[in-house]
Amino acid sequence: MLPYINELSQEEQEKLQEMIRRLFRQTFLLERKYDKKAGRMVADKDFYFADRHMDFLKDYFAAAGICLEQNTELGTIYLTGETTMGERIPKLATIYLLLLKLIYDEQMAAVSSSVNIVTTFGELNGKVGEFRLSRSLSSLTEIKRAFAFLKRYQMVELMDALDELGENTRIIIYPCINLVLMREDVLKLLQSFGEDGDEEGKAEEEDIIGEEDSIDEEAGAEEEIGMDGEVNGDEEDTLEGDKADGNTADDDSTAFGTADSGAAGGNASAGEQPPVL
């Protein structure tokens, strides 16, 4: 490998080093990507540079137990191998990845003339509801983080500004998504996510019902005390003594209410089990 590098110019050597770092960083290289300024798909010069030095790059990564593959049909160069270090995917990014893969397959099955598929944020959200994958709206920060993650790994590109995110925001799904998971695996994972969401929903409903029952019981107990109307002399003396010491029934009630609400707010959310790229 060293003789090959020495034959290159200084500029090409630096470019090759950057290419290696880029592949480690994002796993995939695309032949064509969307350029917002041009408003169309354009050729990626880095892809052709890597293609020109493919033999050297394959030998370089092979020394680390990593395979460098090229899919000419999909127009992508990518790393594979058990020794590649994956990154944990945020839960929302995992859900988007699975659903975008389904949308990609559906549109490709409709005899698409391109390996790049265009969808909308509204269609993606429709899939989220269809598979019952979210019981509450995600924050804009979570959505931005999810799309930034998928963009870094060359899965998607937003054609419109993310700050103006809406139902009509256009999303390009790159063919790299076809190399991540098989459709059968996607359906299984979506089903497991849906079941987890149902269990979380049932747990939340049980907590709410339990709190309502507790409130009803406390209200019933207060009504019984009010109907008694009188307390005996010893109890009157005790209450008067407590007041003299500065301890009132209101203080105890406030303390109990605080502890009760604190316990009720301590429910842990379900753990994330996203796949790794």
TORKOL-4160 file (C-alpha; in steps of 0.2 Angstrom, whole numbers, padded with zeros to 4 digits, m for minus):
277
<pt num="1" X="0000" Y="0000" Z="0000"/>
<pt num="2" X="0014" Y="0012" Z="0004"/>
<pt num="3" X="0021" Y="0012" Z="m0014"/>
<pt num="4" X="0004" Y="0016" Z="m0021"/>
<pt num="5" X="0002" Y="0031" Z="m0009"/>
<pt num="6" X="0020" Y="0038" Z="m0013"/>
<pt num="7" X="0015" Y="0038" Z="m0031"/>
<pt num="8" X="0001" Y="0050" Z="m0027"/>
<pt num="9" X="0003" Y="0069" Z="m0026"/>
<pt num="10" X="0002" Y="0078" Z="m0009"/>
<pt num="11" X="m0016" Y="0084" Z="m0014"/>
<pt num="12" X="m0022" Y="0067" Z="m0018"/>
<pt num="13" X="m0014" Y="0059" Z="m0002"/>
<pt num="14" X="m0023" Y="0072" Z="0008"/>
<pt num="15" X="m0039" Y="0069" Z="m0001"/>
<pt num="16" X="m0038" Y="0050" Z="0001"/>
<pt num="17" X="m0035" Y="0052" Z="0020"/>
<pt num="18" X="m0051" Y="0063" Z="0021"/>
<pt num="19" X="m0060" Y="0050" Z="0011"/>
<pt num="20" X="m0056" Y="0036" Z="0023"/>
<pt num="21" X="m0061" Y="0047" Z="0038"/>
<pt num="22" X="m0077" Y="0051" Z="0029"/>
<pt num="23" X="m0082" Y="0033" Z="0026"/>
<pt num="24" X="m0078" Y="0029" Z="0044"/>
<pt num="25" X="m0089" Y="0044" Z="0049"/>
<pt num="26" X="m0104" Y="0041" Z="0038"/>
<pt num="27" X="m0103" Y="0023" Z="0032"/>
<pt num="28" X="m0110" Y="0027" Z="0015"/>
<pt num="29" X="m0105" Y="0037" Z="m0001"/>
<pt num="30" X="m0118" Y="0041" Z="m0014"/>
<pt num="31" X="m0115" Y="0044" Z="m0032"/>
<pt num="32" X="m0128" Y="0057" Z="m0033"/>
<pt num="33" X="m0135" Y="0068" Z="m0020"/>
<pt num="34" X="m0148" Y="0082" Z="m0019"/>
<pt num="35" X="m0141" Y="0100" Z="m0020"/>
<pt num="36" X="m0153" Y="0113" Z="m0013"/>
<pt num="37" X="m0144" Y="0127" Z="m0022"/>
<pt num="38" X="m0146" Y="0119" Z="m0039"/>
<pt num="39" X="m0163" Y="0112" Z="m0034"/>
<pt num="40" X="m0158" Y="0095" Z="m0042"/>
<pt num="41" X="m0148" Y="0079" Z="m0040"/>
<pt num="42" X="m0130" Y="0081" Z="m0044"/>
<pt num="43" X="m0115" Y="0070" Z="m0045"/>
<pt num="44" X="m0104" Y="0068" Z="m0029"/>
<pt num="45" X="m0086" Y="0070" Z="m0034"/>
<pt num="46" X="m0080" Y="0061" Z="m0019"/>
<pt num="47" X="m0089" Y="0045" Z="m0025"/>
<pt num="48" X="m0079" Y="0045" Z="m0041"/>
<pt num="49" X="m0063" Y="0049" Z="m0032"/>
<pt num="50" X="m0066" Y="0034" Z="m0021"/>
<pt num="51" X="m0071" Y="0023" Z="m0036"/>
<pt num="52" X="m0054" Y="0028" Z="m0044"/>
<pt num="53" X="m0044" Y="0022" Z="m0029"/>
<pt num="54" X="m0056" Y="0007" Z="m0025"/>
<pt num="55" X="m0043" Y="m0006" Z="m0024"/>
<pt num="56" X="m0032" Y="0003" Z="m0012"/>
<pt num="57" X="m0046" Y="0008" Z="m0001"/>
<pt num="58" X="m0052" Y="m0011" Z="0000"/>
<pt num="59" X="m0035" Y="m0016" Z="0005"/>
<pt num="60" X="m0034" Y="m0003" Z="0018"/>
<pt num="61" X="m0050" Y="m0007" Z="0026"/>
<pt num="62" X="m0047" Y="m0026" Z="0025"/>
<pt num="63" X="m0032" Y="m0024" Z="0036"/>
<pt num="64" X="m0044" Y="m0018" Z="0050"/>
<pt num="65" X="m0056" Y="m0032" Z="0046"/>
<pt num="66" X="m0069" Y="m0021" Z="0037"/>
<pt num="67" X="m0076" Y="m0024" Z="0020"/>
<pt num="68" X="m0078" Y="m0010" Z="0007"/>
<pt num="69" X="m0092" Y="m0014" Z="m0005"/>
<pt num="70" X="m0099" Y="m0005" Z="m0020"/>
<pt num="71" X="m0117" Y="m0007" Z="m0027"/>
<pt num="72" X="m0117" Y="0000" Z="m0045"/>
<pt num="73" X="m0136" Y="m0002" Z="m0047"/>
<pt num="74" X="m0140" Y="0009" Z="m0031"/>
<pt num="75" X="m0125" Y="0020" Z="m0034"/>
<pt num="76" X="m0117" Y="0018" Z="m0017"/>
<pt num="77" X="m0100" Y="0014" Z="m0009"/>
<pt num="78" X="m0101" Y="0008" Z="0009"/>
<pt num="79" X="m0093" Y="m0001" Z="0023"/>
<pt num="80" X="m0098" Y="m0018" Z="0030"/>
<pt num="81" X="m0091" Y="m0030" Z="0043"/>
<pt num="82" X="m0093" Y="m0036" Z="0061"/>
<pt num="83" X="m0079" Y="m0025" Z="0067"/>
<pt num="84" X="m0087" Y="m0009" Z="0062"/>
<pt num="85" X="m0092" Y="0001" Z="0077"/>
<pt num="86" X="m0110" Y="0006" Z="0076"/>
<pt num="87" X="m0119" Y="0021" Z="0085"/>
<pt num="88" X="m0134" Y="0020" Z="0096"/>
<pt num="89" X="m0149" Y="0027" Z="0086"/>
<pt num="90" X="m0162" Y="0038" Z="0095"/>
<pt num="91" X="m0179" Y="0030" Z="0097"/>
<pt num="92" X="m0187" Y="0043" Z="0085"/>
<pt num="93" X="m0174" Y="0041" Z="0072"/>
<pt num="94" X="m0176" Y="0022" Z="0073"/>
<pt num="95" X="m0195" Y="0024" Z="0070"/>
<pt num="96" X="m0192" Y="0036" Z="0055"/>
<pt num="97" X="m0179" Y="0024" Z="0048"/>
<pt num="98" X="m0191" Y="0009" Z="0048"/>
<pt num="99" X="m0205" Y="0019" Z="0041"/>
<pt num="100" X="m0195" Y="0027" Z="0028"/>
<pt num="101" X="m0189" Y="0010" Z="0022"/>
<pt num="102" X="m0207" Y="0004" Z="0020"/>
<pt num="103" X="m0211" Y="0020" Z="0010"/>
<pt num="104" X="m0196" Y="0017" Z="m0001"/>
<pt num="105" X="m0201" Y="m0001" Z="m0004"/>
<pt num="106" X="m0219" Y="0004" Z="m0008"/>
<pt num="107" X="m0214" Y="0017" Z="m0021"/>
<pt num="108" X="m0201" Y="0006" Z="m0029"/>
<pt num="109" X="m0214" Y="m0008" Z="m0031"/>
<pt num="110" X="m0224" Y="0005" Z="m0040"/>
<pt num="111" X="m0211" Y="0004" Z="m0054"/>
<pt num="112" X="m0202" Y="0020" Z="m0049"/>
<pt num="113" X="m0189" Y="0026" Z="m0063"/>
<pt num="114" X="m0177" Y="0032" Z="m0050"/>
<pt num="115" X="m0167" Y="0024" Z="m0035"/>
<pt num="116" X="m0171" Y="0040" Z="m0025"/>
<pt num="117" X="m0188" Y="0042" Z="m0018"/>
<pt num="118" X="m0197" Y="0058" Z="m0013"/>
<pt num="119" X="m0210" Y="0058" Z="0001"/>
<pt num="120" X="m0217" Y="0071" Z="0013"/>
<pt num="121" X="m0217" Y="0073" Z="0032"/>
<pt num="122" X="m0236" Y="0071" Z="0032"/>
<pt num="123" X="m0234" Y="0054" Z="0024"/>
<pt num="124" X="m0221" Y="0049" Z="0036"/>
<pt num="125" X="m0232" Y="0055" Z="0051"/>
<pt num="126" X="m0247" Y="0045" Z="0043"/>
<pt num="127" X="m0236" Y="0029" Z="0045"/>
<pt num="128" X="m0232" Y="0033" Z="0063"/>
<pt num="129" X="m0251" Y="0034" Z="0067"/>
<pt num="130" X="m0255" Y="0019" Z="0056"/>
<pt num="131" X="m0243" Y="0008" Z="0066"/>
<pt num="132" X="m0247" Y="0017" Z="0083"/>
<pt num="133" X="m0229" Y="0021" Z="0086"/>
<pt num="134" X="m0231" Y="0037" Z="0095"/>
<pt num="135" X="m0244" Y="0041" Z="0109"/>
<pt num="136" X="m0238" Y="0059" Z="0110"/>
<pt num="137" X="m0232" Y="0073" Z="0098"/>
<pt num="138" X="m0213" Y="0073" Z="0097"/>
<pt num="139" X="m0204" Y="0090" Z="0100"/>
<pt num="140" X="m0196" Y="0100" Z="0086"/>
<pt num="141" X="m0179" Y="0097" Z="0094"/>
<pt num="142" X="m0182" Y="0078" Z="0094"/>
<pt num="143" X="m0187" Y="0078" Z="0076"/>
<pt num="144" X="m0172" Y="0089" Z="0070"/>
<pt num="145" X="m0160" Y="0077" Z="0080"/>
<pt num="146" X="m0168" Y="0062" Z="0071"/>
<pt num="147" X="m0167" Y="0069" Z="0054"/>
<pt num="148" X="m0149" Y="0075" Z="0057"/>
<pt num="149" X="m0144" Y="0057" Z="0062"/>
<pt num="150" X="m0152" Y="0050" Z="0046"/>
<pt num="151" X="m0144" Y="0063" Z="0035"/>
<pt num="152" X="m0127" Y="0060" Z="0042"/>
<pt num="153" X="m0128" Y="0042" Z="0037"/>
<pt num="154" X="m0134" Y="0046" Z="0020"/>
<pt num="155" X="m0152" Y="0039" Z="0022"/>
<pt num="156" X="m0162" Y="0055" Z="0019"/>
<pt num="157" X="m0161" Y="0073" Z="0013"/>
<pt num="158" X="m0174" Y="0087" Z="0017"/>
<pt num="159" X="m0178" Y="0096" Z="0001"/>
<pt num="160" X="m0186" Y="0110" Z="0011"/>
<pt num="161" X="m0179" Y="0120" Z="0027"/>
<pt num="162" X="m0181" Y="0110" Z="0043"/>
<pt num="163" X="m0186" Y="0126" Z="0052"/>
<pt num="164" X="m0202" Y="0127" Z="0041"/>
<pt num="165" X="m0206" Y="0109" Z="0045"/>
<pt num="166" X="m0224" Y="0105" Z="0040"/>
<pt num="167" X="m0235" Y="0091" Z="0032"/>
<pt num="168" X="m0229" Y="0096" Z="0015"/>
<pt num="169" X="m0210" Y="0096" Z="0019"/>
<pt num="170" X="m0202" Y="0085" Z="0005"/>
<pt num="171" X="m0190" Y="0071" Z="0010"/>
<pt num="172" X="m0178" Y="0062" Z="m0002"/>
<pt num="173" X="m0175" Y="0044" Z="0003"/>
<pt num="174" X="m0158" Y="0038" Z="m0003"/>
<pt num="175" X="m0155" Y="0021" Z="m0009"/>
<pt num="176" X="m0143" Y="0017" Z="0005"/>
<pt num="177" X="m0159" Y="0014" Z="0016"/>
<pt num="178" X="m0161" Y="m0002" Z="0005"/>
<pt num="179" X="m0145" Y="m0009" Z="0012"/>
<pt num="180" X="m0149" Y="m0007" Z="0030"/>
<pt num="181" X="m0163" Y="m0018" Z="0033"/>
<pt num="182" X="m0174" Y="m0031" Z="0024"/>
<pt num="183" X="m0193" Y="m0028" Z="0023"/>
<pt num="184" X="m0197" Y="m0043" Z="0034"/>
<pt num="185" X="m0185" Y="m0037" Z="0048"/>
<pt num="186" X="m0193" Y="m0019" Z="0047"/>
<pt num="187" X="m0211" Y="m0026" Z="0049"/>
<pt num="188" X="m0206" Y="m0037" Z="0064"/>
<pt num="189" X="m0197" Y="m0022" Z="0072"/>
<pt num="190" X="m0212" Y="m0011" Z="0069"/>
<pt num="191" X="m0224" Y="m0024" Z="0077"/>
<pt num="192" X="m0213" Y="m0024" Z="0093"/>
<pt num="193" X="m0213" Y="m0005" Z="0094"/>
<pt num="194" X="m0232" Y="m0005" Z="0092"/>
<pt num="195" X="m0233" Y="m0018" Z="0106"/>
<pt num="196" X="m0222" Y="m0008" Z="0117"/>
<pt num="197" X="m0233" Y="0007" Z="0114"/>
<pt num="198" X="m0249" Y="m0002" Z="0119"/>
<pt num="199" X="m0241" Y="m0008" Z="0135"/>
<pt num="200" X="m0235" Y="0009" Z="0139"/>
<pt num="201" X="m0253" Y="0016" Z="0136"/>
<pt num="202" X="m0261" Y="0002" Z="0147"/>
<pt num="203" X="m0249" Y="0006" Z="0161"/>
<pt num="204" X="m0253" Y="0025" Z="0160"/>
<pt num="205" X="m0272" Y="0021" Z="0160"/>
<pt num="206" X="m0270" Y="0010" Z="0175"/>
<pt num="207" X="m0260" Y="0024" Z="0184"/>
<pt num="208" X="m0274" Y="0036" Z="0180"/>
<pt num="209" X="m0288" Y="0025" Z="0186"/>
<pt num="210" X="m0278" Y="0021" Z="0202"/>
<pt num="211" X="m0276" Y="0039" Z="0206"/>
<pt num="212" X="m0294" Y="0042" Z="0203"/>
<pt num="213" X="m0299" Y="0028" Z="0214"/>
<pt num="214" X="m0288" Y="0035" Z="0228"/>
<pt num="215" X="m0295" Y="0052" Z="0226"/>
<pt num="216" X="m0313" Y="0045" Z="0227"/>
<pt num="217" X="m0308" Y="0035" Z="0243"/>
<pt num="218" X="m0301" Y="0051" Z="0251"/>
<pt num="219" X="m0316" Y="0060" Z="0247"/>
<pt num="220" X="m0327" Y="0047" Z="0255"/>
<pt num="221" X="m0317" Y="0047" Z="0271"/>
<pt num="222" X="m0319" Y="0066" Z="0272"/>
<pt num="223" X="m0338" Y="0064" Z="0270"/>
<pt num="224" X="m0339" Y="0051" Z="0284"/>
<pt num="225" X="m0329" Y="0062" Z="0296"/>
<pt num="226" X="m0340" Y="0077" Z="0292"/>
<pt num="227" X="m0356" Y="0067" Z="0295"/>
<pt num="228" X="m0350" Y="0062" Z="0313"/>
<pt num="229" X="m0351" Y="0080" Z="0317"/>
<pt num="230" X="m0343" Y="0079" Z="0335"/>
<pt num="231" X="m0327" Y="0072" Z="0343"/>
<pt num="232" X="m0325" Y="0067" Z="0361"/>
<pt num="233" X="m0316" Y="0078" Z="0374"/>
<pt num="234" X="m0300" Y="0069" Z="0373"/>
<pt num="235" X="m0298" Y="0072" Z="0355"/>
<pt num="236" X="m0303" Y="0090" Z="0357"/>
<pt num="237" X="m0289" Y="0092" Z="0370"/>
<pt num="238" X="m0277" Y="0083" Z="0358"/>
<pt num="239" X="m0281" Y="0094" Z="0343"/>
<pt num="240" X="m0280" Y="0110" Z="0354"/>
<pt num="241" X="m0263" Y="0104" Z="0360"/>
<pt num="242" X="m0257" Y="0101" Z="0343"/>
<pt num="243" X="m0262" Y="0119" Z="0338"/>
<pt num="244" X="m0253" Y="0126" Z="0353"/>
<pt num="245" X="m0237" Y="0117" Z="0347"/>
<pt num="246" X="m0239" Y="0124" Z="0330"/>
<pt num="247" X="m0244" Y="0107" Z="0322"/>
<pt num="248" X="m0260" Y="0108" Z="0312"/>
<pt num="249" X="m0270" Y="0095" Z="0302"/>
<pt num="250" X="m0268" Y="0106" Z="0287"/>
<pt num="251" X="m0249" Y="0105" Z="0288"/>
<pt num="252" X="m0250" Y="0086" Z="0289"/>
<pt num="253" X="m0262" Y="0086" Z="0274"/>
<pt num="254" X="m0250" Y="0096" Z="0264"/>
<pt num="255" X="m0235" Y="0085" Z="0268"/>
<pt num="256" X="m0244" Y="0070" Z="0263"/>
<pt num="257" X="m0250" Y="0077" Z="0247"/>
<pt num="258" X="m0233" Y="0082" Z="0242"/>
<pt num="259" X="m0226" Y="0065" Z="0245"/>
<pt num="260" X="m0240" Y="0057" Z="0236"/>
<pt num="261" X="m0238" Y="0067" Z="0221"/>
<pt num="262" X="m0219" Y="0064" Z="0221"/>
<pt num="263" X="m0222" Y="0046" Z="0221"/>
<pt num="264" X="m0235" Y="0047" Z="0207"/>
<pt num="265" X="m0223" Y="0056" Z="0196"/>
<pt num="266" X="m0209" Y="0044" Z="0198"/>
<pt num="267" X="m0214" Y="0032" Z="0184"/>
<pt num="268" X="m0200" Y="0027" Z="0173"/>
<pt num="269" X="m0202" Y="0027" Z="0154"/>
<pt num="270" X="m0199" Y="0012" Z="0143"/>
<pt num="271" X="m0181" Y="0008" Z="0138"/>
<pt num="272" X="m0175" Y="0011" Z="0120"/>
<pt num="273" X="m0170" Y="m0004" Z="0110"/>
<pt num="274" X="m0165" Y="0003" Z="0093"/>
<pt num="275" X="m0155" Y="m0006" Z="0080"/>
<pt num="276" X="m0137" Y="m0001" Z="0076"/>
<pt num="277" X="m0131" Y="0005" Z="0059"/>
